[in-house]
Amino acid sequence: MENMDIVCNIDNGYVKYCVVMLTSLFINNKNKDLHIHIIADDLSEESQFILSDVVEKQYKQYLSFYLVGAGLLSKCPIDANNYISISTYYRCFLTTILPSDISKVLYLDCDLIVRKPLDALFAICLDGYAVGAVEDMWSVKESHYIRLRYPEEYSYFNAGVLLVNLDYWRQHDIEDEITEYITNYPERLLYNDQDVLNAVLYARRLFIPFRWNMQDGFFRKRRKLRPSSIPALEAEMPETAIVHFTGGKKPWHEKSIHPYKKEYFKYLDLTRWSGERPPVNYLFRFSKLFNPIQGILGWKNIYRKI
């Protein structure tokens, strides 16, 4: 088995969630050679120590830091009120940041857990493609295609799990295309780097099985996925390998009622934050308990059984 290069974008505020994600990765990929590449604007010594302690000391894997500074992202638009950090754009510049001898990487967001070995994912052939990705849970949204100006038939992928063909990117100057798009059309980028990646790579992406990026919306009773994709999603549900906690309600928020929330805390309890849970919001619990409308609709009944 070849070495797997895993990439994460983080800042100091996301170190804890990165550690939980990496813990789930290591637990379910034992006896694998993993090289973790951490990309950030800047990281405190404490943050670097925490990550090194987990990756190198506890799980005996390889770790590299790339503290690239904010200058690389100076032209990238971001909503100041968005919970997403501008560091999310670093995944658009991997060929600049990472060593030139790395041919392929697996990019992983930190708001996910890995439940199964990733050998089969990393082994997917990307010849002729820039990225391998899973269709986004909002792919039925017509506004994506109107805003980004490309045909709806190509659909829209989620950028939280990306198998990236770095050789293809270098050969086709993909970063130059991305930079040009960001410079010329910043007003189109409602969903930040995910939008620009779709706008530039929509015809050069390979859709991979849903099991590799099971997003929040896939578990809900009301899905916004393209109807033609739902049979494949249903077939993949029992094989869920990566659970991606998309959206603003993460497991570490009390308002999250995600069906895999308990499993998230199983991995958290293997870290230095063992036993930590979100603070109880009694007003929230009280309002749900006594709101008759919520009682009728079943506010906890928005997810399918897993």
Disulfide bonds with the S-S distance in Angstrom:
none
